[in-house]
């Protein structure tokens, strides 16, 4: 998983895996409660609005999206359905895989 590459100095793979799992579960809970919203960019990529830096532990939106999607998260499915209806476009998995993202919710760019 791409999220695993962001280990801190001295951090084990198991420690990072636990950190990623905790961050993604927090995100899922916030999606369920509506405190975090999915935003779909013009090219179909996703961003999570309301998921703060202190909660994400260097887990990218794309990595969290792919993780929750692979787990079949009902909260993610509902949030994506709402976002697609609001944006008038579907999530494009190719755009997510290509790394399209936003830092401010307004401008979108390819991976860096």
C-alpha positions as CSV (number, residue, x, y, z in Angstrom):
1,X,0.0,0.0,0.0
2,X,1.3,3.4,-0.9
3,X,0.5,4.8,2.5
4,X,3.1,2.5,4.0
5,X,6.0,4.4,2.3
6,X,5.6,7.4,4.5
7,X,7.3,5.9,7.6
8,X,9.0,8.1,10.1
9,X,12.6,7.5,11.1
10,X,12.8,4.4,13.3
11,X,9.2,3.5,12.7
12,X,8.5,-0.2,11.9
13,X,6.2,-1.4,9.1
14,X,3.8,-2.7,11.8
15,X,3.7,0.6,13.6
16,X,3.0,2.4,10.3
17,X,0.3,-0.1,9.4
18,X,-1.5,0.6,12.7
19,X,-1.2,4.3,12.2
20,X,-2.7,4.1,8.7
21,X,-5.5,1.8,9.9
22,X,-6.4,4.3,12.7
23,X,-6.4,7.3,10.4
24,X,-8.6,5.5,7.8
25,X,-11.0,4.3,10.5
26,X,-11.3,7.9,11.9
27,X,-12.0,9.1,8.3
28,X,-14.6,6.4,7.9
29,X,-16.3,7.4,11.1
30,X,-16.3,11.1,10.0
31,X,-17.7,10.2,6.6
32,X,-20.5,8.2,8.4
33,X,-21.4,11.2,10.6
34,X,-21.2,13.7,7.8
35,X,-18.3,15.7,9.4
36,X,-16.1,14.9,6.3
37,X,-17.4,15.3,2.8
38,X,-16.1,13.8,-0.5
39,X,-15.2,16.4,-3.1
40,X,-14.9,15.3,-6.8
41,X,-12.5,17.3,-8.9
42,X,-13.1,18.3,-12.6
43,X,-11.1,15.2,-13.8
44,X,-12.9,12.8,-11.4
45,X,-10.4,12.5,-8.6
46,X,-11.4,12.7,-4.9
47,X,-10.5,14.8,-1.9
48,X,-11.9,14.6,1.7
49,X,-13.0,18.0,3.0
50,X,-12.9,18.2,6.7
51,X,-10.2,15.5,7.3
52,X,-7.6,17.5,9.1
53,X,-3.8,17.1,8.9
54,X,-3.6,16.1,12.6
55,X,-6.0,13.1,11.9
56,X,-4.6,11.9,8.7
57,X,-1.0,11.0,9.8
58,X,0.4,11.5,6.3
59,X,-2.2,9.3,4.7
60,X,-3.2,10.8,1.3
61,X,-6.8,11.1,0.2
62,X,-6.1,8.7,-2.7
63,X,-4.7,6.1,-0.4
64,X,-7.5,6.4,2.1
65,X,-10.0,6.3,-0.8
66,X,-8.5,3.1,-2.2
67,X,-8.3,1.5,1.2
68,X,-11.9,2.2,2.1
69,X,-13.1,1.2,-1.4
70,X,-11.2,-2.1,-1.2
71,X,-12.9,-2.8,2.2
72,X,-16.3,-2.0,0.7
73,X,-17.0,0.8,3.1
74,X,-20.7,1.7,3.2
75,X,-19.9,5.2,4.6
76,X,-17.6,5.8,1.6
77,X,-20.2,4.6,-0.9
78,X,-22.8,6.9,0.5
79,X,-20.4,9.9,0.6
80,X,-19.3,9.3,-3.0
81,X,-22.9,9.0,-4.2
82,X,-23.8,12.3,-2.5
83,X,-20.6,13.9,-4.0
84,X,-21.3,12.6,-7.5
85,X,-24.9,13.9,-7.4
86,X,-23.6,17.4,-6.3
87,X,-20.7,17.5,-8.7
88,X,-22.7,16.1,-11.7
89,X,-19.9,13.7,-12.5
90,X,-18.6,10.3,-11.4
91,X,-15.4,9.4,-9.6
92,X,-12.8,8.4,-12.2
93,X,-10.6,5.7,-10.8
94,X,-7.9,6.4,-13.4
95,X,-7.7,10.0,-12.1
96,X,-7.4,8.7,-8.6
97,X,-4.7,6.3,-9.6
98,X,-2.9,9.0,-11.5
99,X,-2.6,11.0,-8.4
100,X,-4.8,14.0,-9.2
101,X,-5.4,15.9,-5.9
102,X,-6.1,19.2,-4.3
103,X,-4.6,20.9,-1.3
104,X,-7.1,23.8,-1.1
105,X,-10.3,22.3,-2.5
106,X,-10.2,24.7,-5.5
107,X,-7.2,23.9,-7.6
108,X,-6.3,20.3,-8.8
109,X,-3.1,18.9,-10.1
110,X,-1.3,15.7,-10.9
111,X,0.7,13.7,-8.4
112,X,4.0,15.1,-7.2
